[in-house]
């Protein structure tokens, strides 16, 4: 690359199914990345409903999935065009778009029959924007025997550098770690549910998309017996590399844990808040007890009750005080980290640089990720 930097756009719509983050990134020749601008757009109720229903098998599934992929591509294109207008740029100014799509199936445990599927029509997105689109980032790692997730630790390793033992905790629908020791290999893994179960429970009972600042959870009291039952799920005992999603954690999973007991709805929400904090801290204390600083990003970083709980509960898992902060302390809006990461992943694809970390995903080796759909 001869010019000092290129412009990329990263698109992310996570497991929480709340909307789209479109991030304009400036990326230098060695991958140094900064966010220049961003827009966030909500899903329409119809698209959110269509994507949610595709999380489990149903009639005419193939047709519905393709229609949802088209609708998502159009929604992505609208977000890109809003971002270009806001930044006073043209499509020709952008090298490529990195678009993850919406995960509707993730089955990495099936050996040669393993698969992952993110719904999106990237060709339509390229057509609607006039910009090259890089998509389908997980499949190449999966083909090499990996989980295809988490995808962002390689970006985290470049972006967050300090003379401390760091851990990056992304709390989206699913929560995942990147472990960045001062001396040693970068590792990472999904540690369990993030916002997903809390969002699903409040939507079921109050019709809200999410529990703002954890206010509803704060009205209840965590049920220790129920929490223990949740934490008995086999996923939490698995050793990394590991990944998860809606295939494992969903409302039916929660209902099975609740059984026939009549819990107060706000107590269930409080218990789910504790589940997110507990499973993350327990995993971090087990696999990286030397961690000195925890940087939280993703939508969960904006949940004040969750952030406070993580700080308080960390005392139960670490002998020395754990510094807990958000990515804002490093100059990156917590909501934009994943979008920025997908801009970087698109850059890595264009530069033919491997972007998976085999120690994270379990793949046989480094691989160039993604597939290109030219404009």
Secondary structure, 3 states (H helix, E strand, C coil): CCCCEEEEEEEECCCCCCEEEEEEEEEECCCCEEEEEEEEEECCHHHHHHHHHCCCCCCCHHHHHHHHHHHHHHHHHHHHHHHHHHHCCCHHHCCEEEECCEEEEEECCCHHHCEEEEECCHHHHHHHHCCCEEECCCHHHHHCCCCCCCCCHHHHHHHCCCCCCEEEEEECCEEEEEEECCCCCCEEEEEEECCHHHHHHHHHHHCCCCCHHHHHHHCCCCCHHHHHHHHCCHHHHCCCCCCCCCCCCCHHHHHHHHCCCCCCHHHHHHHHHHHHHHHHHHHHHHHCCCCCEEEEECHHHHCHHHHHHHHHHHHHCCCCCCEEEEHHHHCCCHHHHHHHHHHHHHHHHHCCCCCCCHHHHCCCCCCCCCEEECC
